[in-house]
Amino acid sequence: MKHICVCGYVKMFCYTHGCFLQNFTKPGEQEAVRCDTRSQLMARGCLDDSIISPENSFKVVQNTPLSGSFNQRQTQQEAIQLAPQKVHLKLRPGMPQTFTLSFKRVEGYPMDLYYLMDLSYSMEDDLRSIKVLGAELFKALRSITEHAQIGFGAFVDKTVLPFTNTNKRKLANPCPKTEKNCQPAFGYRHVLSMTANENSFNKEVNKQGISGNLDPPEGSLDAMMQAAVCGSKIGWRNSSTRLIVLTTDAGFHMAGDGKLAGILQPNDELCHLDSNVNDYPSVGQLAMQLEKHNIQPIFAVTSEVADVYKELSKMIPKSEVEVLSADSKNIVSLIRLAYDRLSSKVTMAHDDLPPNVRVTYTPICPKRGPAGEEEGVCNGVLVGQQIAFNVTVTAERCMREQDFTISPLGIKDTLKVTLSTTCDCECNDPQDKQHPQCNSKGQVNCGICRCSVGLVGRTCECSVGDKDENALRASCRRENGTECEGRGTCVCGRCDCHLTESGTSYHGDFCECDDDHCEKFANKLCGGNGRCLCGKCICNQGYEGSACHCKTSDDGCRTPGGSVCNDRGKCRCNQCECNEGYQRPFCEVCHGCQDPCQTKQTCIECLFQMGVSGKNCTTACMDSVKHKIVDMFTMTKKPCKLKDSDGCWITFKMEQLVGVDNYLAEILRNKECPELPNLYAIVGGSIAGVAAIGLLIMLLIKMLIYLKDKEEFKKFESEKARSKWAKADNPLFQNATTTVANPTFTGE
């Protein structure tokens, strides 16, 4: 466990104890050796009375006993549910301090319930229900505590476009239908302050009428913010369980939505009843104000929006969501159920902690949650049951005195913790300002010389003279870093290096080197096969590697063919370090390399033609491919194919030889060439096809004409059958007269 002890201008990292004996450190030793366990310090010669070890200090400042029950006549003293109320901690940095915090649910503790109702038009039947449930609601509250009060508020939405119709007539009566009891549009309205009078509640609720707005989301968060911060108008009591019951069947507007109406002013978290000047609050703002004022919300919502409010509840501590029936007739049972869950769960948490401070809670109760740094939780806590939390506070660094509070969420009672640290070395220093240990040029502070002005050094042996002390110290810093790398003392502008734990000395101009921290192998520095020099291993002959752990040999890198790593890597520590892409153990396979079947196609085509025509392939292959023309493959590799300039397929296989770009190819002697098409058959078939298609078209046209004529003829016959001709003589018509002369007639 580390502890920082600051004495004058000297800083030391102490573990559990510190020795402040004069002349305790030897030349070359760091002052940090003064910090160790008591046994180690005494073994090095430190006297028992020269060893100090500051302890934590815990003091209870106020511890009023827990109350058993609430008595309304106790006007001078409030009910106490948390003890103690004030403590003072003085901690040694890094050393935790644990104390116990007790809590007890007081019987009959007062309750303030604020019923916040959505009065948009869709909640009309819910309003009718709550008007007749007043007596039942009061009965349920008084079954919990005799000291119950209830208030009432309503909300719809901001009375500006696009949230509400701003037409004068619609502002006066925003309901979709003409309603006698329709209230003018409003955002939030506080109707009734906290009261224990049932008649007053019923009277004010019965006066309420339904209202309306344009868009589905309502101003729920805006109304809850006002109910939380307008405490004097709502009538919240100082000592009470504070609940807000929000009933709605719609979602909610939140921060940023006000920009749609030109409202650019963020919500200021102040009391602004009947005001549209501020934007809607964010969920974070609302959660902070509810927690600040110890208010626990209960969201009684319809099933359509239950999932939305369950997500909202996750971001608001000590809140519950219950599903409301369509007409809100189950509201009384929901409130009782949600209250039981809220009150039986005790969550202990803290406000903002000072920097470098940790707090851990360990619950001590039958139904306890896990220990945690954010909160501690006890479930199923009954009225009158006393539980406890072990609170562990740790300060990691030195700090000035600061306060923070611990309290149960949703409950007024708090514990104020005043925290400070012990960082001063309580040494019994000699009063001599010119002590002999410091060459009579300084005084001893916790065993270390604090030199007079113009003098520096372990025993004030160095005179600064005309030089500036900061300039001397700067010459002991490498690249403006730590003075002598934290491994030595700056003496007259040069580093006087300390000893290492093994007894050797740091070295280098800035004590940057040591010979104890090289890489180890088999738990030996440099594997026992070399020496450590300034953090790097210098290997003996015959060994290599960062820890000299490998013999200089390539036996493990040799392939069956005798090559080392197939000439595609280097042998280090008797293992192949392959070129990029190639895999161990012998750098044979390269999964990330290009397929030679693709990259060597030009070369393979040239080699095939060379076997036929004697073509020179030096340029195409660059001596990277050796080849054989074969009738049958002997290689086991997959076959590759390429299409040559004649349209024929050349089949080949490739195998990588030793080296990076070195291959052996087997090429089949015979190419696969496709047969030429029958030109006469193609032309003849095309002509026959065209003729057949033409004939079919002509037959089709002929058939269409025939069908058309047949249809026309039928139509003609039909009309002819239906026609009727009137019988009449045509005055212009003359019957034909036929005169026949008998050629034999003589007139006699």
MIPAGU-689115 format. One record per residue (C-alpha): x, y, z. Coordinates in steps of 0.02 Angstrom, whole numbers, padded with zeros to 5 digits, always signed. Layout:
MIPAGU-689115
XYZ;...
END
This chain:
MIPAGU-689115
+00000+00000+00000;+00082+00162-00056;+00085+00325+00042;+00156+00490-00016;+00248+00580+00123;+00293+00762+00087;+00425+00840+00201;+00488+01010+00150;+00553+00995-00027;+00578+00805-00019;+00448+00682-00086;+00454+00497-00048;+00339+00353-00093;+00316+00260+00073;+00236+00089+00090;+00188+00063+00272;+00323+00146+00379;+00455+00281+00361;+00624+00302+00446;+00682+00478+00487;+00846+00435+00570;+00989+00550+00522;+01125+00475+00411;+01013+00324+00377;+01048+00321+00189;+01219+00274+00123;+01310+00364-00019;+01226+00323-00184;+01064+00264-00103;+00898+00346-00140;+00802+00428+00000;+00659+00310-00048;+00746+00171+00053;+00680+00262+00207;+00508+00189+00163;+00485+00004+00198;+00408-00117+00322;+00455-00096+00506;+00557-00257+00509;+00656-00209+00352;+00692-00034+00417;+00753-00101+00584;+00859-00230+00494;+00943-00086+00400;+00982+00001+00565;+00834+00117+00594;+00786+00138+00777;+00610+00095+00831;+00575+00272+00895;+00633+00343+00726;+00499+00248+00631;+00331+00330+00604;+00173+00267+00518;+00023+00385+00515;-00146+00301+00545;-00321+00346+00489;-00431+00449+00603;-00621+00428+00614;-00730+00539+00721;-00920+00544+00738;-00972+00726+00752;-01162+00701+00763;-01255+00540+00799;-01438+00571+00844;-01524+00404+00882;-01644+00329+00755;-01829+00364+00782;-01953+00224+00814;-02108+00310+00747;-02165+00480+00689;-02254+00590+00817;-02344+00739+00742;-02330+00832+00907;-02140+00826+00897;-02125+00998+00818;-01950+01034+00878;-01868+00872+00823;-01892+00782+00657;-01897+00594+00636;-01723+00520+00614;-01702+00375+00491;-01513+00383+00461;-01370+00380+00586;-01240+00450+00608;-01273+00621+00531;-01097+00696+00530;-00925+00614+00530;-00747+00676+00506;-00616+00569+00418;-00430+00604+00412;-00354+00473+00298;-00183+00419+00248;-00180+00415+00056;-00210+00239-00008;-00269+00172+00161;-00458+00135+00165;-00570+00174+00314;-00732+00081+00345;-00876+00137+00456;-01057+00081+00478;-01208+00182+00424;-01378+00130+00498;-01551+00158+00425;-01725+00124+00495;-01895+00151+00412;-01996+00256+00532;-02174+00198+00565;-02305+00325+00514;-02180+00435+00420;-02274+00577+00331;-02314+00565+00146;-02344+00705+00020;-02424+00644-00143;-02443+00761-00290;-02567+00695-00420;-02512+00764-00589;-02640+00725-00724;-02640+00738-00913;-02801+00832-00960;-02785+00814-01148;-02946+00760-01236;-02900+00574-01240;-02900+00571-01048;-03084+00619-01033;-03141+00453-00958;-02991+00453-00839;-03043+00623-00771;-03218+00558-00739;-03144+00412-00641;-03031+00515-00530;-03177+00630-00486;-03264+00484-00400;-03108+00399-00327;-03057+00538-00207;-03123+00452-00051;-03043+00285-00099;-02878+00372-00134;-02875+00456+00037;-02921+00293+00120;-02774+00205+00038;-02651+00343+00090;-02711+00342+00270;-02687+00154+00277;-02503+00189+00246;-02484+00337+00365;-02598+00450+00464;-02494+00599+00409;-02536+00597+00224;-02567+00749+00114;-02617+00760-00068;-02604+00896-00200;-02666+00909-00378;-02596+00980-00539;-02637+00964-00724;-02546+00983-00888;-02572+00974-01076;-02438+01061-01180;-02362+01230-01220;-02490+01348-01297;-02390+01388-01453;-02383+01315-01627;-02353+01177-01676;-02402+01102-01507;-02569+01193-01487;-02686+01279-01611;-02664+01466-01578;-02825+01519-01662;-02921+01621-01531;-03075+01512-01545;-02971+01351-01531;-02871+01420-01386;-03034+01452-01293;-03104+01280-01338;-02967+01163-01402;-03073+01004-01390;-03113+00915-01555;-03298+00918-01513;-03398+01059-01436;-03387+01023-01250;-03467+01127-01115;-03330+01084-00989;-03182+01103-01109;-03047+01210-01027;-02946+01336-01128;-02777+01271-01185;-02639+01275-01053;-02466+01202-01022;-02458+01167-00835;-02579+01221-00700;-02557+01200-00513;-02733+01168-00448;-02719+01119-00264;-02576+01134-00139;-02541+00993-00017;-02691+00963+00096;-02757+00830+00213;-02935+00888+00182;-03028+00762+00075;-03170+00883+00035;-03050+01015-00032;-02971+00886-00146;-03138+00823-00213;-03202+01001-00237;-03053+01058-00340;-03043+00899-00444;-03229+00908-00487;-03202+01084-00557;-03080+01019-00686;-03126+00996-00868;-03041+00918-01015;-02931+01018-01136;-02832+00980-01294;-02680+01008-01405;-02621+00963-01580;-02478+00836-01572;-02479+00670-01476;-02334+00704-01354;-02376+00807-01200;-02281+00925-01086;-02259+00791-00950;-02076+00828-00909;-02109+01015-00906;-02249+00990-00779;-02144+00874-00671;-02002+01000-00670;-02120+01137-00608;-02194+01023-00475;-02017+00984-00413;-01944+01161-00408;-02099+01259-00355;-02091+01183-00182;-02167+01330-00086;-02320+01334-00201;-02343+01146-00203;-02327+01136-00014;-02196+00998+00006;-02156+00968+00190;-01976+00961+00251;-01995+00789+00330;-02101+00679+00218;-02095+00547+00083;-02125+00647-00076;-02214+00564-00222;-02271+00628-00392;-02401+00518-00477;-02403+00559-00663;-02553+00491-00760;-02551+00501-00950;-02585+00401-01108;-02456+00489-01219;-02270+00514-01237;-02177+00672-01187;-02083+00818-01262;-01905+00846-01204;-01759+00966-01226;-01741+01030-01404;-01924+01010-01454;-01957+01191-01407;-01855+01247-01557;-02001+01194-01666;-02098+01338-01586;-01951+01459-01590;-01913+01434-01404;-01723+01440-01397;-01698+01475-01211;-01646+01312-01123;-01742+01259-00970;-01669+01353-00821;-01740+01232-00689;-01828+01376-00599;-02010+01400-00552;-02106+01475-00700;-02290+01434-00683;-02394+01473-00839;-02242+01518-00943;-02185+01468-01118;-02021+01561-01118;-01911+01408-01083;-01883+01248-01180;-01936+01079-01112;-01814+01005-00985;-01697+00863-01028;-01714+00695-00940;-01549+00730-00851;-01609+00898-00786;-01771+00822-00722;-01682+00675-00639;-01561+00793-00551;-01700+00904-00482;-01806+00756-00425;-01656+00684-00334;-01609+00854-00262;-01784+00878-00189;-01802+00694-00136;-01953+00666-00248;-01997+00491-00309;-02103+00484-00468;-02234+00351-00506;-02279+00342-00692;-02458+00275-00707;-02474+00259-00896;-02576+00159-01021;-02506+00002-01100;-02474+00091-01267;-02337+00201-01192;-02281+00089-01047;-02120+00037-01136;-02073+00219-01166;-02091+00263-00982;-01999+00106-00927;-01848+00169-01026;-01871+00340-00945;-01879+00260-00772;-01708+00181-00800;-01634+00357-00809;-01727+00426-00657;-01673+00348-00489;-01809+00287-00370;-01951+00286-00498;-02084+00158-00540;-02195+00124-00692;-02370+00051-00677;-02493+00009-00817;-02653+00111-00805;-02820+00042-00862;-02909+00132-01003;-03021+00229-00881;-02894+00244-00735;-03007+00148-00615;-02858+00048-00551;-02757+00204-00504;-02778+00180-00314;-02710+00002-00315;-02567+00055-00430;-02514+00194-00312;-02513+00076-00164;-02415-00057-00259;-02286+00067-00325;-02265+00148-00153;-02232-00020-00072;-02096-00057-00200;-02016+00114-00184;-02017+00121+00006;-01955-00058+00032;-01802-00029-00077;-01666+00072+00011;-01528+00135-00104;-01380+00220-00020;-01280+00335-00134;-01172+00491-00129;-01165+00658-00218;-01012+00721-00314;-00852+00654-00235;-00690+00753-00220;-00557+00702-00349;-00461+00541-00313;-00585+00482-00182;-00674+00312-00190;-00825+00256-00089;-00884+00075-00081;-01049+00016-00005;-01075-00157+00071;-01258-00186+00121;-01296-00277+00284;-01476-00338+00269;-01572-00500+00228;-01605-00455+00045;-01447-00362+00003;-01376-00317-00165;-01191-00333-00213;-01059-00216-00145;-01023-00073-00264;-00939+00096-00283;-01092+00188-00351;-01225+00130-00228;-01279+00000-00103;-01453-00078-00110;-01563-00168+00017;-01728-00240-00045;-01884-00291+00051;-01852-00173+00198;-02003-00170+00315;-02070-00027+00421;-01974-00023+00585;-01835-00136+00518;-01658-00075+00548;-01526-00110+00416;-01346-00053+00393;-01215-00018+00262;-01027-00033+00283;-00956+00120+00196;-00772+00114+00143;-00688+00279+00097;-00516+00286+00015;-00418+00443-00033;-00290+00401-00166;-00191+00565-00151;-00160+00709-00034;-00303+00834-00031;-00369+00983+00066;-00519+00964+00179;-00679+00938+00078;-00857+00881+00110;-00976+00762+00024;-01143+00686+00074;-01214+00510+00080;-01402+00483+00084;-01540+00358+00041;-01616+00403-00128;-01784+00488-00109;-01762+00521+00078;-01712+00685+00159;-01594+00613+00292;-01409+00634+00247;-01237+00597+00316;-01110+00737+00296;-00933+00671+00276;-00790+00792+00305;-00632+00719+00228;-00450+00769+00240;-00283+00677+00223;-00127+00654+00327;+00017+00702+00214;+00136+00793+00333;+00279+00695+00409;+00268+00708+00597;+00455+00702+00631;+00543+00752+00791;+00667+00864+00703;+00812+00949+00793;+00791+01136+00810;+00971+01174+00755;+00960+01274+00593;+01146+01243+00556;+01157+01058+00588;+01326+00966+00577;+01248+00831+00466;+01221+00968+00337;+01398+01036+00355;+01323+01173+00465;+01241+01244+00308;+01062+01186+00332;+00937+01107+00450;+00876+00927+00460;+00698+00894+00406;+00643+00713+00437;+00823+00653+00425;+00858+00747+00262;+00956+00908+00242;+00862+01064+00195;+01002+01178+00136;+01020+01364+00159;+00999+01481+00012;+01135+01459-00121;+01181+01283-00066;+01126+01115-00136;+01176+00933-00118;+01144+00787-00003;+01243+00869+00137;+01236+01048+00067;+01411+01024-00001;+01385+01116-00166;+01383+01305-00180;+01278+01373-00321;+01380+01533-00332;+01336+01647-00478;+01236+01510-00562;+01049+01500-00547;+00994+01344-00451;+00858+01308-00579;+00987+01314-00719;+01095+01188-00626;+00948+01073-00602;+00897+01093-00785;+01065+01023-00839;+01018+00862-00747;+00860+00838-00850;+00858+00746-01015;+00738+00826-01140;+00657+00926-00999;+00608+00766-00912;+00629+00709-00733;+00784+00763-00641;+00914+00624-00662;+00769+00513-00722;+00719+00496-00539;+00870+00384-00513;+00996+00506-00444;+01028+00673-00361;+01078+00829-00455;+01240+00887-00373;+01313+01048-00441;+01234+01020-00613;+01285+00837-00632;+01190+00680-00588;+01253+00578-00441;+01170+00412-00480;+01091+00304-00346;+01118+00119-00315;+00997-00008-00383;+00910-00137-00274;+01044-00265-00320;+01184-00149-00262;+01246-00096-00435;+01238+00085-00487;+01133+00173-00616;+01243+00253-00748;+01237+00373-00893;+01240+00563-00899;+01062+00567-00832;+01063+00399-00737;+00957+00333-00880;+01043+00163-00885;+01040+00015-00769;+01106-00161-00790;+00968-00251-00694;+00816-00234-00806;+00850-00331-00966;+00736-00465-01035;+00736-00629-00940;+00726-00809-01000;+00702-00958-00883;+00699-00829-00743;+00878-00781-00785;+00938-00611-00842;+00982-00625-01027;+00949-00811-01010;+01115-00831-00918;+01201-00822-01088;+01247-00639-01094;+01262-00478-00993;+01141-00335-00970;+01201-00165-01026;+01086-00015-01013;+00928-00119-01030;+00987-00225-01179;+01064-00399-01182;+01240-00419-01253;+01245-00605-01297;+01393-00721-01277;+01465-00801-01433;+01354-00940-01498;+01191-00861-01431;+01067-00738-01500;+00894-00667-01468;+00827-00523-01364;+00858-00624-01205;+01008-00724-01273;+00896-00876-01258;+00936-00954-01427;+01087-01045-01490;+01157-00981-01653;+01096-01128-01760;+00985-01156-01911;+00949-01341-01887;+00767-01307-01849;+00749-01199-02004;+00816-01323-02132;+00692-01403-02251;+00705-01584-02310;+00784-01514-02467;+00923-01431-02367;+00872-01249-02389;+00849-01128-02244;+00669-01070-02232;+00651-01106-02419;+00749-00944-02447;+00589-00852-02402;+00637-00794-02229;+00775-00785-02100;+00821-00908-01966;+00821-00830-01792;+00826-00928-01630;+00820-01087-01733;+00650-01036-01803;+00601-00963-01969;+00548-00781-01972;+00459-00784-02140;+00436-00646-02266;+00268-00559-02262;+00127-00678-02303;+00224-00841-02286;+00185-00962-02145;+00293-01060-02025;+00373-01180-01998;+00471-01173-02164;+00391-01026-02255;+00311-01142-02382;+00134-01075-02398;+00085-00894-02430;-00101-00866-02403;-00091-00681-02440;+00012-00692-02600;-00057-00680-02776;-00100-00843-02865;+00041-00887-02987;-00093-00965-03100;-00145-00785-03134;+00021-00692-03126;+00116-00814-03238;-00010-00837-03380;+00089-00734-03506;+00244-00836-03467;+00153-01004-03480;+00077-00959-03650;+00248-00909-03712;+00328-01070-03648;+00193-01175-03735;+00223-01085-03899;+00411-01102-03877;+00392-01291-03880;+00303-01274-04048;+00389-01129-04135;+00549-01105-04032;+00495-00934-03968;+00611-00842-03844;+00523-00817-03674;+00661-00727-03577;+00564-00564-03568;+00397-00645-03526;+00464-00759-03389;+00618-00668-03323;+00696-00838-03285;+00568-00864-03146;+00483-01019-03218;+00560-01185-03267;+00443-01295-03368;+00406-01466-03440;+00290-01510-03584;+00203-01670-03529;+00065-01786-03587;+00007-01819-03408;+00031-01722-03244;+00148-01789-03110;+00118-01644-02989;-00019-01651-02856;-00059-01465-02865;-00225-01401-02930;-00234-01379-03120;-00237-01204-03195;-00306-01151-03364;-00278-01004-03480;-00354-00955-03647;-00225-00917-03783;-00240-00799-03930;-00319-00939-04037;-00458-00964-03911;-00389-01131-03854;-00368-01183-03672;-00192-01222-03607;-00192-01330-03448;-00043-01324-03329;+00011-01348-03148;+00138-01247-03048;+00245-01283-02896;+00350-01153-02803;+00533-01199-02788;+00658-01132-02661;+00659-00943-02668;+00528-00807-02685;+00494-00799-02873;+00549-00971-02930;+00425-01097-03002;+00419-01264-03095;+00276-01284-03219;+00204-01439-03303;+00109-01397-03464;-00001-01521-03555;+00054-01548-03733;-00120-01545-03809;-00230-01391-03804;-00418-01397-03789;-00485-01307-03942;-00673-01291-03972;-00745-01354-04140;-00783-01221-04273;-00967-01189-04303;-01055-01259-04464;-01083-01102-04567;-01201-01184-04692;-01310-01255-04555;-01318-01086-04469;-01363-00991-04630;-01488-01124-04688;-01568-01134-04518;-01582-00944-04510;-01666-00934-04682;-01785-01076-04639;-01827-00996-04475;-01863-00827-04555;-01973-00911-04687;-02067-01010-04557;-02096-00856-04452;-02157-00759-04606;-02276-00898-04654;-02346-00905-04480;-02372-00718-04480;-02465-00726-04648;-02576-00867-04586;-02613-00768-04430;-02659-00613-04531;-02769-00718-04647;-02857-00795-04499;-02888-00624-04421;-02962-00558-04584;-03072-00712-04600;-03136-00693-04423;-03168-00510-04451;-03268-00542-04612;-03364-00681-04529;-03412-00566-04388;-03467-00429-04510;-03572-00553-04610;-03660-00614-04454;-03695-00436-04408;-03768-00403-04583;-03878-00557-04573;-03939-00507-04403;-03986-00332-04460;-04070-00400-04615;-04177-00517-04510;-04232-00375-04398;-04280-00256-04542;-04467-00231-04588;-04523-00154-04757;-04685-00054-04773;-04802-00098-04918;-04841+00055-05030;-04852+00100-05212;-04725+00209-05291;-04814+00339-05395;-04672+00346-05513;-04673+00160-05542;-04754+00097-05700;-04784-00083-05734;-04700-00152-05888;-04810-00170-06046;-04773-00310-06165;-04840-00305-06343;-04836-00464-06444;-04867-00456-06633;-04925-00610-06723;-04831-00616-06882;-04966-00712-06964;-05101-00591-06918;-05156-00486-07068;-05276-00375-06986;-05421-00463-07061;
END
